[in-house]
């Protein structure tokens, strides 16, 4: 039993920043590899960023590299996505997810994650 809840989304103008949070409950949080994906209307769910259970290793999609930062605070059972210099193409529903393992060989694969949040809207205006 793992529940994930995203927060921190909303409307922001291009060039602005947002910080998404993903709060986990129900099961030990500290042993799960976690990731963020996003999905725009009519599009597939795309990888954004991933982080290992201890927060020491991260992976980013090229489209967000150098703009987004993924992090986690296991003591607070929370994962974060700091998004800077936002662009209209970043507009999507953002989902956090967790795997029943501390690491993944292919962190960009949707199928490797076992638990998903309900998603939260991020809209970037020009």
C-alpha positions as CSV (number, residue, x, y, z in Angstrom):
1,X,0.0,0.0,0.0
2,X,1.7,3.1,-1.3
3,X,-0.1,6.4,-2.0
4,X,1.5,9.3,-3.9
5,X,0.1,12.8,-4.0
6,X,1.4,15.6,-6.1
7,X,1.2,19.3,-5.3
8,X,2.6,22.6,-6.3
9,X,1.3,22.8,-9.9
10,X,-0.5,25.7,-11.4
11,X,-0.3,28.5,-14.0
12,X,3.0,30.3,-14.6
13,X,4.3,32.6,-17.4
14,X,7.2,31.6,-19.6
15,X,10.5,32.0,-17.8
16,X,9.0,31.4,-14.4
17,X,9.5,28.7,-11.9
18,X,7.5,26.1,-10.0
19,X,8.4,23.4,-7.5
20,X,6.3,20.2,-7.5
21,X,6.1,18.0,-4.5
22,X,5.2,14.3,-4.2
23,X,4.2,13.1,-0.8
24,X,4.3,9.4,-0.1
25,X,2.5,7.4,2.5
26,X,1.5,3.9,3.4
27,X,4.8,2.1,3.0
28,X,8.4,2.8,3.7
29,X,9.4,5.6,1.4
30,X,13.1,5.5,1.7
31,X,13.7,2.2,-0.3
32,X,11.9,3.3,-3.5
33,X,13.4,4.6,-6.7
34,X,11.2,7.4,-7.9
35,X,10.6,9.5,-11.0
36,X,8.5,12.2,-12.7
37,X,6.7,11.8,-16.0
38,X,4.5,14.2,-17.8
39,X,1.7,13.9,-20.4
40,X,0.3,16.6,-22.7
41,X,-3.2,16.3,-24.2
42,X,-3.2,13.7,-27.0
43,X,0.4,12.7,-26.3
44,X,2.2,9.7,-24.7
45,X,3.4,9.9,-21.1
46,X,7.0,11.1,-21.3
47,X,9.9,10.7,-18.9
48,X,11.1,13.8,-17.1
49,X,13.5,12.8,-14.3
50,X,14.4,9.9,-12.0
51,X,16.2,9.5,-8.7
52,X,17.5,6.5,-6.8
53,X,16.4,5.5,-3.4
54,X,19.2,7.3,-1.6
55,X,19.0,10.4,-3.9
56,X,22.6,10.0,-5.0
57,X,21.9,9.3,-8.7
58,X,19.6,11.2,-11.0
59,X,18.6,11.1,-14.7
60,X,17.0,13.8,-16.8
61,X,15.3,14.0,-20.2
62,X,17.2,16.1,-22.6
63,X,14.3,18.5,-22.9
64,X,14.5,19.5,-19.2
65,X,18.2,19.0,-18.5
66,X,19.8,22.1,-16.9
67,X,16.4,23.6,-16.2
68,X,14.8,21.0,-13.8
69,X,16.2,19.5,-10.6
70,X,14.9,16.3,-9.0
71,X,15.5,15.7,-5.3
72,X,14.0,13.8,-2.3
73,X,13.9,14.1,1.4
74,X,13.3,10.6,2.8
75,X,12.8,11.9,6.3
76,X,9.8,13.8,5.1
77,X,8.6,11.1,2.6
78,X,8.7,13.7,-0.1
79,X,10.2,14.0,-3.6
80,X,10.5,17.3,-5.4
81,X,10.9,18.7,-8.9
82,X,12.2,22.2,-9.1
83,X,11.3,23.6,-12.5
84,X,13.1,26.8,-13.7
85,X,12.9,28.8,-17.0
86,X,9.6,27.1,-17.8
87,X,8.5,27.1,-21.5
88,X,5.1,26.7,-23.0
89,X,6.1,23.2,-24.2
90,X,6.4,22.2,-20.5
91,X,2.7,22.4,-20.2
92,X,1.4,19.0,-19.2
93,X,0.0,16.9,-16.4
94,X,2.9,15.8,-14.2
95,X,2.9,12.4,-12.5
96,X,5.2,11.1,-9.7
97,X,5.8,7.4,-9.4
98,X,7.7,4.9,-7.4
99,X,9.2,1.4,-7.9
100,X,9.4,-1.6,-5.6
101,X,13.2,-1.3,-5.8
102,X,15.8,1.2,-4.9
103,X,17.3,1.4,-8.3
104,X,16.3,0.7,-11.9
105,X,18.5,-0.4,-14.9
106,X,16.2,1.6,-17.2
107,X,14.8,4.5,-15.2
108,X,13.1,6.1,-18.2
109,X,10.7,3.1,-18.7
110,X,7.1,3.6,-17.5
111,X,6.7,-0.2,-16.9
112,X,9.4,-0.2,-14.2
113,X,7.3,1.8,-11.8
114,X,4.6,0.2,-9.6
115,X,2.9,3.2,-8.0
116,X,1.6,6.4,-9.5
117,X,0.1,9.7,-8.2
118,X,-3.1,11.1,-9.7
119,X,-1.2,13.8,-11.6
120,X,-1.1,17.6,-11.3
121,X,-1.5,20.3,-14.0
122,X,1.3,22.6,-15.0
123,X,0.4,25.3,-17.5
124,X,3.0,27.7,-18.9
125,X,1.7,30.7,-20.8
126,X,3.7,32.8,-23.3
